[in-house]
Amino acid sequence: MHKITKLFRNLSVTWKFVATFLCILAVSLSACGIYLYLQLSGSAVSQAQMVMEQNLLQTRNSLMNKMSMIQNISKLLTSDIRLQTFLGSDFNKNSFAYDDYTSNISPYVENVLRQNPSVHSLRVYMTNPSIPEIYDSFYQISRIEDQPWVREVTSDDTNIFGWRGLHTEKLLLNIPKRGEPENVFSFYQKINSIRYFDTVGLLEIEILESDLFDILNSESTGQIGDLFMIDRDNHVVSSNKSGLFKQQITDEGLAQLPIDTGFNQVLKVDGRKSVVISVPLHDLELRLIGIFPVSGLNEKVKESAFSITGILLIALVVLGFVVYFITNALLSRLKRIVLAMKRVKEGSLTVSVPVQSNDEFSQIAISFNHMTERIHELVETVYKSQLMEREAELKALESQVNPHFLYNTLATISWVARKANSTEIVHLSGALAQFYRLVLNKGRREILIKDELEMVKAYLAIQKFRFEEMFDVVYDIDERVYEYCVVKNILQPIVENALNHGIEPKRDRGTLQIKASLEADDMLCFKVIDDGVGMSKERLAALLVGNIERTSGSGYAVKNITERLNSYYGDKHAFRIHSAPGIGTSVMITFAKERA
């Protein structure tokens, strides 16, 4: 299984589509074929059940026609007035009786036998003891009166005629070379004399079992199945299979079937699925049973199934080729996109894929073209940015010369002021020197929060000298923040704005609060609060959207501060300003903690 999975993974996309389609189609066609075969097989069996039942009914009708013929012969003889008169007259006292028999009755009986060769024997049992037994047709009833069926018939006045089941014929005369007695069925009928109003005899007509059921061997239904004539005790009376006479039908693997009703079902007989049909033959108390194997009935269906299977295989191959060519045609466009991606990988950013339609492949091509255009634009932007950054670095190096020169000059001024004992100049120049030292920060972008606060303190020391102590500064610093870093020179511009635009226009003494604290979720917070003149809502809104880009004298704009925060901290910072005219302004900056 692992090898098959590995082989499937290593196939091309085209062959994966073809293999998947063929598997799905093969399963679908197989399921349809099996369903169709079962439907056809079931239909064939149902059709065969109806046909075979009709054949058995026709066979039964043929048997009943033979039986009707025997009954008609019996009726013809028993209703003959001459025979009734002959059997009822006193033979000894009537000199013409013998002549009547030889001239009329015997030829008539012989003619009936001659015209009906299926009649095995015809016997008239006479109740008149005066009539002698003549030839092989007229016998005294005393010969058979001890038999049960004769006693039953003679004792019951309502029992006029009927059929006797299978029995061995009774030989009343010893005829040389006659052979063994045959198995026969017989029809009996009382002979009632209209003249004498009494029963004058009993007619029995015998027919051989082989003659009565010869149709079982010649019937076309027997070519595809077995036919059995069964009595009430489930013994085989006749069959188109030899060697089963008088055997139990259960020996053939058939279970007990209804006796007096019809039956037509599919059963397992001797391990084979077969159609079993039973048709009752009430007069003889027999059942005609047909057993037809389903396998023989499904031969045509199997032939059709082979043909259908061949057609489905051909269709599967043809559809496989169709799917291969269609998939190959579709994937050729994807291959062009893959080839274009390889060229992009090799460094060519001007590659584009032609768009031919509006399907999914075209959407991929459009997205790919947009992607390469965007990548090209971004590469150019990055390239230009790198150039600008290099230029800025050069300018920064150049600009650092002036602060260093200024810092060194301020140090010299401070040394000269100390010699001249001018404490104010020493204090002012020292604060300015410390401010520029911290601003330079050895060229690093980040600075310790402790140094950032020291830089603000140095700046405010200079401003106090400038404003002649017209404002107070209140520091609320959590010393735990000292060990963390912040973007350099992010707090001083806010303090400068508070002095220049808040406290200075107030024309009165003001207070400036500077707070630094640790917040939850690993955040730090700076707050600069003044009680200056404040701002209107319009000016504050313009300031927040960047319409006021620079504040006078500060050198830094709010927009510049927010851009630097966005560049360094991304979405892990917040910048908020709250102001009210005549009350003051509060600026709060929160940003993620970052250790030195």
Secondary structure by P-SEA (a helix, b strand, c coil): caaaaaaaaaccaaaaaaaaaaaaaaaaaaaaaaaaaaaaaaaaaaaaaaaaaaaaaaaaaaaaaaaaaaaaaaaaaaacaaaaaaaacccccccaaaaaaaccaaaaaaaaaaacccccbbbbbbcccccccccccbbbcccccccaaaaaaaaccccccccccccccccccccccccccccccbbbbbbbbcccccccbbbbbbbbccccccccccccccccccccccccccccccccccccccccccccccccccccccccccccccccbbbbbbbbbccccbbbbbbbbccccaaaaaaaaaaaaaaaaaaaaaaaaaaaaaaaaaaaaaaaaaaaaaaaaaccccbbbbbccccaaaaaaaaaaaaaaaaaaaaaaaaaaaaaaaaaaaaaaaaaaaaaaaaaaaaaaaaaaaaaccaaaaaaaaaaaaaaaaaaccccccccaaaaaaaaaaaaaaaaaaacccbbbbbbcccccccccccccccaaaaaaaaacccccccccbbbbbbbbbbccbbbbbbbbbccccccaaaaaaaaaccccccccccccaaaaaaaaaacccccbbbbbbbbcccbbbbbbbbbbbcc
